[in-house]
Amino acid sequence: MSPLYPEIEPYDHGLLDTGDGNLIYWEACGNPAGRPALVLHGGPGSGCSATARRYFDPDAYRIILFDQRNCGRSLPSAADPGTDLSLNTTWHLVADIERLRTHLGIDTWLLLGNSWGSTLALAYAETHPSHVAAIVISGVTTTRRSEIDWLYRGMAPFFPEEWHRFRQAIPPGVQGQDEDMVVAYHRLLNDPCPATRLKAARDWHDWEAASILLADPEGLPRRWADPAYLLTRARIITHYFVNGAWLEEGVLLKNAKRLSGIPGILLQGRFDIEAPLVTAWELARAWPQSELRIIARAAHSTSNPDMSAAIVAAIDRFRDSPQK
């Protein structure tokens, strides 16, 4: 039996004009009078999914989802090489969240984030703590340079064949300094040739697939069959990672004291290779109001039944607690 709540459809949606040429798709599900909650998707650039609606009791929560800049149904799309990503940074996303909160007339909300979404949840909560009632994050990341280096260099010994293909896919003369895969693929994904861009997007996702299939042997996300999705996601990820997500190294851990008074639940798979447990452990030590739960048989995938059940249980706990 699935640990998720039944499928639901939005009762409202729209495009939020940011005033700088971007339109942010948002949707609202569940109970319009319920406890507000915001879903922060991963990637960056993965877009929100219908599954994320099902972590919440639809009778109790007013569930808000949105596609972060230039992905999903937000416009313009990063799949278009003419789309300028210079206005797509962590701090633009933080401002978008606050603009959306004001637009929807919400005072405080629960934040749910997975993977990159956990980084964004922390960045927003540390900037606007008075508007955050609680936080649930899984696959905990803070997008430090050291974490990015782990993804595109440190994991190589676990997947030698896939790593070899990942490196060999880079044409001569494009290699990044010191074989920096993020730099190299960022160049390829912004190449004038459409075929070069698409091949780079596929090769980028082939490397990520190695760890995903280990975490979820049932298969890759269905959206990965869409070339436009691969281009969008890979271009945004490399844009963020080549710039260190515009975060001073370790700043989200250093500023965790700003989360004082905000309860949080950190959910981490014991076998998460993409986001090793140490980051969640460090965050739990820096944030006294948080509770770290290690999911023994889970990795990075939220589709793991134990992880899904843990996310639902964590959100249910805040459903039943007094509102801030």
ZIZIJO-V846788 format. One record per residue. N is the residue number from 1. RES is the residue in one small letter. SS is DSSP state (H for helix, E for strand, L for the rest). PSI is psi in degrees with one decimal (* if undefined). D_FIRST is the distance of its C-alpha to the first C-alpha in Angstrom with 1 decimal. Layout:
n=N res=RES ss=SS psi=PSI d_first=D_FIRST
n=N res=RES ss=SS psi=PSI d_first=D_FIRST
This chain:
n=1 res=m ss=L psi=133.3 d_first=0.0
n=2 res=s ss=L psi=138.5 d_first=3.8
n=3 res=p ss=L psi=-6.4 d_first=6.4
n=4 res=l ss=L psi=155.7 d_first=8.8
n=5 res=y ss=L psi=163.4 d_first=10.7
n=6 res=p ss=L psi=158.7 d_first=11.5
n=7 res=e ss=L psi=142.5 d_first=14.1
n=8 res=i ss=L psi=162.0 d_first=17.6
n=9 res=e ss=L psi=153.9 d_first=21.1
n=10 res=p ss=L psi=146.5 d_first=24.0
n=11 res=y ss=L psi=-9.7 d_first=26.5
n=12 res=d ss=E psi=153.6 d_first=29.2
n=13 res=h ss=E psi=168.2 d_first=30.2
n=14 res=g ss=E psi=-179.4 d_first=33.5
n=15 res=l ss=E psi=118.8 d_first=35.6
n=16 res=l ss=E psi=120.8 d_first=37.2
n=17 res=d ss=E psi=119.3 d_first=40.6
n=18 res=t ss=L psi=-10.8 d_first=41.4
n=19 res=g ss=L psi=-0.6 d_first=45.1
n=20 res=d ss=L psi=23.2 d_first=45.5
n=21 res=g ss=L psi=-1.9 d_first=44.4
n=22 res=n ss=L psi=143.1 d_first=40.7
n=23 res=l ss=E psi=123.8 d_first=38.2
n=24 res=i ss=E psi=119.0 d_first=34.8
n=25 res=y ss=E psi=133.6 d_first=32.0
n=26 res=w ss=E psi=157.6 d_first=29.8
n=27 res=e ss=E psi=154.5 d_first=27.3
n=28 res=a ss=E psi=135.1 d_first=26.1
n=29 res=c ss=E psi=167.5 d_first=22.9
n=30 res=g ss=E psi=-137.9 d_first=21.5
n=31 res=n ss=L psi=115.2 d_first=24.2
n=32 res=p ss=L psi=-23.4 d_first=27.7
n=33 res=a ss=L psi=9.4 d_first=28.8
n=34 res=g ss=L psi=-178.5 d_first=25.9
n=35 res=r ss=E psi=123.2 d_first=26.2
n=36 res=p ss=E psi=139.8 d_first=27.0
n=37 res=a ss=E psi=143.0 d_first=24.9
n=38 res=l ss=E psi=131.5 d_first=25.8
n=39 res=v ss=E psi=128.6 d_first=23.7
n=40 res=l ss=E psi=109.3 d_first=25.9
n=41 res=h ss=L psi=167.6 d_first=24.7
n=42 res=g ss=L psi=-162.2 d_first=25.7
n=43 res=g ss=L psi=-99.8 d_first=28.2
n=44 res=p ss=L psi=150.9 d_first=30.6
n=45 res=g ss=L psi=5.1 d_first=30.6
n=46 res=s ss=L psi=-25.4 d_first=27.0
n=47 res=g ss=L psi=157.3 d_first=26.6
n=48 res=c ss=L psi=158.8 d_first=23.8
n=49 res=s ss=L psi=155.8 d_first=20.6
n=50 res=a ss=H psi=-29.2 d_first=18.5
n=51 res=t ss=H psi=-36.4 d_first=15.4
n=52 res=a ss=H psi=-25.3 d_first=17.3
n=53 res=r ss=H psi=-27.3 d_first=17.5
n=54 res=r ss=H psi=0.3 d_first=13.8
n=55 res=y ss=H psi=-12.8 d_first=14.3
n=56 res=f ss=L psi=143.1 d_first=16.4
n=57 res=d ss=L psi=112.4 d_first=16.3
n=58 res=p ss=L psi=-15.5 d_first=18.3
n=59 res=d ss=L psi=-20.9 d_first=20.2
n=60 res=a ss=L psi=-24.8 d_first=21.5
n=61 res=y ss=E psi=143.6 d_first=22.2
n=62 res=r ss=E psi=102.6 d_first=24.6
n=63 res=i ss=E psi=120.7 d_first=23.0
n=64 res=i ss=E psi=128.2 d_first=25.6
n=65 res=l ss=E psi=150.6 d_first=25.2
n=66 res=f ss=E psi=152.9 d_first=28.1
n=67 res=d ss=L psi=122.1 d_first=29.2
n=68 res=q ss=L psi=166.8 d_first=31.7
n=69 res=r ss=L psi=133.2 d_first=35.2
n=70 res=n ss=L psi=15.6 d_first=35.8
n=71 res=c ss=L psi=169.2 d_first=32.2
n=72 res=g ss=L psi=-128.8 d_first=29.6
n=73 res=r ss=L psi=4.6 d_first=31.3
n=74 res=s ss=L psi=152.6 d_first=33.9
n=75 res=l ss=E psi=148.4 d_first=37.4
n=76 res=p ss=L psi=162.7 d_first=39.4
n=77 res=s ss=L psi=141.1 d_first=37.1
n=78 res=a ss=L psi=-12.9 d_first=37.7
n=79 res=a ss=L psi=-25.6 d_first=37.4
n=80 res=d ss=L psi=118.5 d_first=40.9
n=81 res=p ss=L psi=-17.5 d_first=43.3
n=82 res=g ss=L psi=-7.8 d_first=45.5
n=83 res=t ss=L psi=121.2 d_first=43.1
n=84 res=d ss=L psi=120.4 d_first=44.6
n=85 res=l ss=L psi=7.3 d_first=42.1
n=86 res=s ss=L psi=-22.0 d_first=44.7
n=87 res=l ss=L psi=20.3 d_first=43.2
n=88 res=n ss=L psi=94.6 d_first=39.7
n=89 res=t ss=L psi=169.5 d_first=39.5
n=90 res=t ss=H psi=-41.9 d_first=37.4
n=91 res=w ss=H psi=-26.5 d_first=39.8
n=92 res=h ss=H psi=-39.6 d_first=39.7
n=93 res=l ss=H psi=-40.6 d_first=36.0
n=94 res=v ss=H psi=-43.2 d_first=36.5
n=95 res=a ss=H psi=-36.3 d_first=39.1
n=96 res=d ss=H psi=-41.8 d_first=36.8
n=97 res=i ss=H psi=-44.4 d_first=34.1
n=98 res=e ss=H psi=-38.0 d_first=36.8
n=99 res=r ss=H psi=-39.9 d_first=38.3
n=100 res=l ss=H psi=-40.7 d_first=34.9
n=101 res=r ss=H psi=-46.5 d_first=34.5
n=102 res=t ss=H psi=-42.5 d_first=38.0
n=103 res=h ss=H psi=-37.4 d_first=37.5
n=104 res=l ss=L psi=-0.8 d_first=34.5
n=105 res=g ss=L psi=35.7 d_first=36.4
n=106 res=i ss=L psi=136.6 d_first=34.0
n=107 res=d ss=L psi=-63.9 d_first=35.4
n=108 res=t ss=L psi=152.1 d_first=32.8
n=109 res=w ss=E psi=156.2 d_first=29.2
n=110 res=l ss=E psi=139.9 d_first=26.3
n=111 res=l ss=E psi=133.0 d_first=26.0
n=112 res=l ss=E psi=123.9 d_first=22.9
n=113 res=g ss=E psi=145.4 d_first=23.9
n=114 res=n ss=E psi=139.3 d_first=22.7
n=115 res=s ss=L psi=-121.2 d_first=25.3
n=116 res=w ss=H psi=-33.0 d_first=28.4
n=117 res=g ss=H psi=-26.7 d_first=26.8
n=118 res=s ss=H psi=-38.6 d_first=27.3
n=119 res=t ss=H psi=-47.2 d_first=30.9
n=120 res=l ss=H psi=-38.6 d_first=31.4
n=121 res=a ss=H psi=-44.0 d_first=29.8
n=122 res=l ss=H psi=-42.4 d_first=32.3
n=123 res=a ss=H psi=-42.8 d_first=35.2
n=124 res=y ss=H psi=-47.7 d_first=34.6
n=125 res=a ss=H psi=-35.3 d_first=34.1
n=126 res=e ss=H psi=-20.4 d_first=37.2
n=127 res=t ss=H psi=-36.1 d_first=39.2
n=128 res=h ss=L psi=59.2 d_first=38.0
n=129 res=p ss=H psi=-27.9 d_first=36.7
n=130 res=s ss=H psi=-12.7 d_first=37.8
n=131 res=h ss=H psi=11.4 d_first=35.3
n=132 res=v ss=E psi=120.4 d_first=32.2
n=133 res=a ss=E psi=-35.7 d_first=30.4
n=134 res=a ss=E psi=163.4 d_first=27.8
n=135 res=i ss=E psi=134.0 d_first=26.3
n=136 res=v ss=E psi=120.6 d_first=23.0
n=137 res=i ss=E psi=146.3 d_first=23.4
n=138 res=s ss=E psi=159.9 d_first=21.6
n=139 res=g ss=L psi=53.9 d_first=23.3
n=140 res=v ss=L psi=126.8 d_first=26.4
n=141 res=t ss=L psi=155.4 d_first=29.6
n=142 res=t ss=L psi=4.5 d_first=33.0
n=143 res=t ss=L psi=41.7 d_first=34.4
n=144 res=r ss=L psi=157.9 d_first=37.4
n=145 res=r ss=H psi=-36.0 d_first=39.7
n=146 res=s ss=H psi=-33.9 d_first=38.8
n=147 res=e ss=H psi=-38.6 d_first=35.1
n=148 res=i ss=H psi=-43.5 d_first=36.0
n=149 res=d ss=H psi=-36.0 d_first=38.3
n=150 res=w ss=H psi=-44.1 d_first=35.6
n=151 res=l ss=H psi=-36.3 d_first=33.4
n=152 res=y ss=L psi=22.4 d_first=36.4
n=153 res=r ss=L psi=-50.4 d_first=38.4
n=154 res=g ss=H psi=-33.2 d_first=37.0
n=155 res=m ss=H psi=-10.0 d_first=33.9
n=156 res=a ss=H psi=-42.5 d_first=36.3
n=157 res=p ss=H psi=-20.5 d_first=36.7
n=158 res=f ss=H psi=-25.3 d_first=33.0
n=159 res=f ss=L psi=65.4 d_first=33.2
n=160 res=p ss=H psi=-39.1 d_first=36.8
n=161 res=e ss=H psi=-46.2 d_first=36.6
n=162 res=e ss=H psi=-37.5 d_first=34.6
n=163 res=w ss=H psi=-41.3 d_first=36.9
n=164 res=h ss=H psi=-46.1 d_first=39.9
n=165 res=r ss=H psi=-39.9 d_first=38.8
n=166 res=f ss=H psi=-43.6 d_first=38.1
n=167 res=r ss=H psi=-42.8 d_first=41.6
n=168 res=q ss=H psi=-20.0 d_first=43.3
n=169 res=a ss=L psi=-11.3 d_first=42.0
n=170 res=i ss=L psi=121.7 d_first=44.3
n=171 res=p ss=L psi=153.9 d_first=47.7
n=172 res=p ss=L psi=139.1 d_first=50.9
n=173 res=g ss=L psi=-7.9 d_first=52.2
n=174 res=v ss=L psi=-14.1 d_first=48.9
n=175 res=q ss=L psi=135.6 d_first=47.8
n=176 res=g ss=L psi=165.5 d_first=47.3
n=177 res=q ss=H psi=132.6 d_first=49.4
n=178 res=d ss=H psi=36.0 d_first=48.6
n=179 res=e ss=H psi=43.9 d_first=46.0
n=180 res=d ss=L psi=106.8 d_first=43.9
n=181 res=m ss=H psi=-36.3 d_first=41.1
n=182 res=v ss=H psi=-45.3 d_first=40.1
n=183 res=v ss=H psi=-46.2 d_first=43.8
n=184 res=a ss=H psi=-47.8 d_first=44.1
n=185 res=y ss=H psi=-30.4 d_first=41.0
n=186 res=h ss=H psi=-41.2 d_first=41.9
n=187 res=r ss=H psi=-46.7 d_first=45.2
n=188 res=l ss=H psi=-37.7 d_first=43.8
n=189 res=l ss=H psi=-10.1 d_first=41.2
n=190 res=n ss=L psi=18.6 d_first=44.2
n=191 res=d ss=L psi=148.2 d_first=46.5
n=192 res=p ss=L psi=-21.4 d_first=48.4
n=193 res=c ss=L psi=121.2 d_first=47.3
n=194 res=p ss=H psi=-39.8 d_first=44.0
n=195 res=a ss=H psi=-37.3 d_first=43.4
n=196 res=t ss=H psi=-43.0 d_first=43.8
n=197 res=r ss=H psi=-45.5 d_first=41.4
n=198 res=l ss=H psi=-41.4 d_first=38.6
n=199 res=k ss=H psi=-41.8 d_first=39.2
n=200 res=a ss=H psi=-40.0 d_first=39.0
n=201 res=a ss=H psi=-41.1 d_first=35.7
n=202 res=r ss=H psi=-43.7 d_first=34.2
n=203 res=d ss=H psi=-38.4 d_first=35.7
n=204 res=w ss=H psi=-45.6 d_first=34.4
n=205 res=h ss=H psi=-28.3 d_first=30.8
n=206 res=d ss=H psi=-38.4 d_first=31.3
n=207 res=w ss=H psi=-44.2 d_first=32.1
n=208 res=e ss=H psi=-30.3 d_first=29.1
n=209 res=a ss=H psi=-28.5 d_first=26.9
n=210 res=a ss=H psi=-49.3 d_first=27.9
n=211 res=s ss=H psi=-30.3 d_first=26.1
n=212 res=i ss=H psi=-44.7 d_first=23.1
n=213 res=l ss=H psi=-29.0 d_first=22.5
n=214 res=l ss=H psi=-39.0 d_first=22.9
n=215 res=a ss=H psi=-30.9 d_first=20.2
n=216 res=d ss=L psi=80.7 d_first=17.8
n=217 res=p ss=L psi=-13.0 d_first=19.0
n=218 res=e ss=L psi=-16.8 d_first=16.9
n=219 res=g ss=L psi=175.4 d_first=19.7
n=220 res=l ss=L psi=160.8 d_first=21.5
n=221 res=p ss=L psi=140.8 d_first=20.8
n=222 res=r ss=H psi=-30.8 d_first=21.7
n=223 res=r ss=H psi=-18.9 d_first=24.4
n=224 res=w ss=H psi=-9.3 d_first=26.3
n=225 res=a ss=H psi=-11.2 d_first=27.6
n=226 res=d ss=L psi=114.7 d_first=29.7
n=227 res=p ss=H psi=-38.2 d_first=33.1
n=228 res=a ss=H psi=-37.9 d_first=33.7
n=229 res=y ss=H psi=-45.2 d_first=30.5
n=230 res=l ss=H psi=-43.3 d_first=31.6
n=231 res=l ss=H psi=-45.9 d_first=35.1
n=232 res=t ss=H psi=-52.9 d_first=34.0
n=233 res=r ss=H psi=-46.9 d_first=31.7
n=234 res=a ss=H psi=-39.2 d_first=34.1
n=235 res=r ss=H psi=-41.4 d_first=37.1
n=236 res=i ss=H psi=-43.5 d_first=35.7
n=237 res=i ss=H psi=-49.0 d_first=34.3
n=238 res=t ss=H psi=-33.4 d_first=37.7
n=239 res=h ss=H psi=-43.6 d_first=39.5
n=240 res=y ss=H psi=-45.6 d_first=37.8
n=241 res=f ss=H psi=-32.3 d_first=37.9
n=242 res=v ss=H psi=-20.8 d_first=41.6
n=243 res=n ss=L psi=11.1 d_first=42.4
n=244 res=g ss=H psi=27.5 d_first=40.4
n=245 res=a ss=H psi=19.9 d_first=38.5
n=246 res=w ss=H psi=35.0 d_first=41.7
n=247 res=l ss=L psi=130.1 d_first=40.9
n=248 res=e ss=L psi=138.2 d_first=43.4
n=249 res=e ss=L psi=121.5 d_first=42.1
n=250 res=g ss=L psi=8.9 d_first=40.0
n=251 res=v ss=H psi=-33.8 d_first=40.7
n=252 res=l ss=H psi=-32.1 d_first=37.2
n=253 res=l ss=H psi=-41.9 d_first=37.3
n=254 res=k ss=H psi=-36.8 d_first=40.9
n=255 res=n ss=H psi=12.5 d_first=40.2
n=256 res=a ss=H psi=-20.5 d_first=37.1
n=257 res=k ss=H psi=-22.1 d_first=39.5
n=258 res=r ss=H psi=-13.3 d_first=39.3
n=259 res=l ss=H psi=3.2 d_first=35.7
n=260 res=s ss=L psi=127.7 d_first=37.2
n=261 res=g ss=L psi=-11.2 d_first=35.7
n=262 res=i ss=L psi=119.3 d_first=32.5
n=263 res=p ss=E psi=144.3 d_first=29.4
n=264 res=g ss=E psi=151.0 d_first=27.1
n=265 res=i ss=E psi=123.3 d_first=24.0
n=266 res=l ss=E psi=122.7 d_first=24.2
n=267 res=l ss=E psi=120.5 d_first=21.1
n=268 res=q ss=E psi=126.9 d_first=22.2
n=269 res=g ss=E psi=133.4 d_first=20.8
n=270 res=r ss=L psi=-33.7 d_first=23.1
n=271 res=f ss=L psi=29.9 d_first=23.4
n=272 res=d ss=L psi=106.5 d_first=24.0
n=273 res=i ss=L psi=-37.0 d_first=27.1
n=274 res=e ss=L psi=-38.9 d_first=27.6
n=275 res=a ss=L psi=83.7 d_first=27.7
n=276 res=p ss=L psi=149.6 d_first=28.8
n=277 res=l ss=H psi=-26.5 d_first=28.0
n=278 res=v ss=H psi=-35.4 d_first=31.7
n=279 res=t ss=H psi=-44.5 d_first=31.5
n=280 res=a ss=H psi=-39.0 d_first=28.8
n=281 res=w ss=H psi=-43.5 d_first=30.8
n=282 res=e ss=H psi=-40.5 d_first=34.1
n=283 res=l ss=H psi=-41.7 d_first=32.6
n=284 res=a ss=H psi=-36.3 d_first=31.4
n=285 res=r ss=H psi=-32.5 d_first=34.9
n=286 res=a ss=H psi=-14.4 d_first=36.5
n=287 res=w ss=L psi=91.0 d_first=34.3
n=288 res=p ss=L psi=-27.6 d_first=34.6
n=289 res=q ss=L psi=4.8 d_first=32.3
n=290 res=s ss=E psi=157.3 d_first=29.3
n=291 res=e ss=E psi=122.4 d_first=26.8
n=292 res=l ss=E psi=123.7 d_first=25.7
n=293 res=r ss=E psi=119.6 d_first=22.3
n=294 res=i ss=E psi=122.6 d_first=22.1
n=295 res=i ss=E psi=111.1 d_first=18.6
n=296 res=a ss=L psi=-38.6 d_first=19.6
n=297 res=r ss=L psi=21.2 d_first=17.6
n=298 res=a ss=L psi=159.0 d_first=17.6
n=299 res=a ss=L psi=-130.3 d_first=20.3
n=300 res=h ss=L psi=-18.8 d_first=21.2
n=301 res=s ss=L psi=131.9 d_first=18.2
n=302 res=t ss=L psi=-10.2 d_first=16.0
n=303 res=s ss=L psi=-9.4 d_first=13.3
n=304 res=n ss=L psi=128.0 d_first=12.9
n=305 res=p ss=H psi=-37.1 d_first=9.5
n=306 res=d ss=H psi=-39.2 d_first=11.8
n=307 res=m ss=H psi=-43.5 d_first=14.1
n=308 res=s ss=H psi=-44.7 d_first=11.8
n=309 res=a ss=H psi=-37.4 d_first=10.6
n=310 res=a ss=H psi=-38.2 d_first=14.4
n=311 res=i ss=H psi=-46.8 d_first=15.5
n=312 res=v ss=H psi=-44.6 d_first=13.6
n=313 res=a ss=H psi=-39.1 d_first=14.9
n=314 res=a ss=H psi=-43.8 d_first=18.3
n=315 res=i ss=H psi=-36.4 d_first=18.6
n=316 res=d ss=H psi=-35.2 d_first=17.6
n=317 res=r ss=H psi=-41.6 d_first=20.4
n=318 res=f ss=H psi=-26.7 d_first=22.9
n=319 res=r ss=H psi=-38.7 d_first=21.8
n=320 res=d ss=L psi=0.1 d_first=22.9
n=321 res=s ss=L psi=157.7 d_first=26.1
n=322 res=p ss=L psi=143.4 d_first=29.5
n=323 res=q ss=L psi=145.8 d_first=30.3
n=324 res=k ss=L psi=* d_first=32.9
